[in-house]
Amino acid sequence: MEDTERIHLLDLIKGILIIFIIITHYNWTDEQRRMMLFPYWIDMAVPVFMIISGYVYALSYKRKKITSLKDAYEYKEIASKLIRYSVPLLMAFTFEVFLYVISGIKIDLSCVLTGGIGPGSFYYPVMIQFVFVYPLIYFAIKEYDLKGLCICGIANIVFEIAKAIYEMPTSEYRFLVLRYILLIATGCYLAIGKQRIRRPILYISMLIGIFWQYAVYYLNYKPVIINETWATTSCISALYIIPICVSVFSSKKMMDIRFGLLELIGRASFNIFLTQMVYFVGAKVIYKAIQNIWISNLVNILICCVVGIVFYMIESRITKGLLHYFDKKNYFEKRLKKISKKIGHAFKDKR
């Protein structure tokens, strides 16, 4: 969305969430995580980010008047989104490579395809898939409303069952956007859905999520279908946070809340996310030298946010300039014509 059309509350929430992500990547013990109830707030950071992404993309589709899958999968629409995610990732990864080179450590450059190195590296591949999967979710919600949300929830569960049957390793599972279908669809539904979700259903949903988090994290329940490593951020655990998001997103009073600093952090959240990936790999010495965990975490937050905001200010100008250059040169249109010609020739050859 353009700055003039931003929903300030969403930036504020994203600012809080990215701080949660920095906090969770500190080397807490399991006992500390349990004591501070991490599953009920810190672990909800990425799930809520997915809900917000589904919400914002839906508003973007409405603003751009995208009314069909053809519009949604238009070359320019897809390419511009890929560029917006890829430019900051490549910049952060280049710095990571630099750190490894001066440290004399070898690095496999192909890992840029899997989101680089460091905590949360799965996020970039997930968001690239998001760009291609989202149109299907959007039009399912637009066409079937609440039933569309249910369909997406069933699709999420089917994926989890298939994953369990075929024993998909965690190393592959973590990179797939399919585990977030329900959350993305929830965000989309909150933006364009017409039928209201009944309160009893929301209460039941919250209770299921709360009990699930408690069973997995505090009673050591071993999930049969859901991936154990990611159980506290799964579609079932997210049933706890969905009703809260429904309440917040439907409140006009909440939408008017402003907090400039957190909004700025929220706007720079993806850059801060990439910054903390580099930081927790290359700058462990900084926070490990500080014995007090609260001061250490404060230092982590300050460094990642300040550097991430500067990174955002530099990168956003580069990305906007790049997109403007492509538009000016009609690159997207020319590329689309070339692809169309290749497809046309391929069909002719078959005949």
Sequence and secondary structure as in RCSB ss.txt:
>XXXX:A:sequence
MEDTERIHLLDLIKGILIIFIIITHYNWTDEQRRMMLFPYWIDMAVPVFMIISGYVYALSYKRKKITSLKDAYEY
KEIASKLIRYSVPLLMAFTFEVFLYVISGIKIDLSCVLTGGIGPGSFYYPVMIQFVFVYPLIYFAIKEYDLKGLC
ICGIANIVFEIAKAIYEMPTSEYRFLVLRYILLIATGCYLAIGKQRIRRPILYISMLIGIFWQYAVYYLNYKPVI
INETWATTSCISALYIIPICVSVFSSKKMMDIRFGLLELIGRASFNIFLTQMVYFVGAKVIYKAIQNIWISNLVN
ILICCVVGIVFYMIESRITKGLLHYFDKKNYFEKRLKKISKKIGHAFKDKR
>XXXX:A:secstr
  GGG  HHHHHHHHHHHHHHHHHTS   HHHHHHTTGGGTGGGHHHHHHHHHHHHHHHHHHHTT  SHHHHT H
HHHHHHHHHHHHHHHHHHHHHHHHHHHTT    GGGGGGT SSTTTTHHHHHHHHHHHHHHHHHHHHHHTHHHHH
HHHHHHHHHHHHHHHTT  HHHHTT GGGGHHHHHHHHHHHH  S   HHHHHHHHHHHHHHHHHHHTS    SS
S STTGGGSTTGGGTTHHHHHHHHT HHHHT   HHHHHHHHTHHHHHHHHHHHHHH HHHHHT   HHHHHHHH
HHHHHHHHHHHHHHHHHHHHHHHHHHHHTTHHHHHHHHHHHHHHHHHHHH 
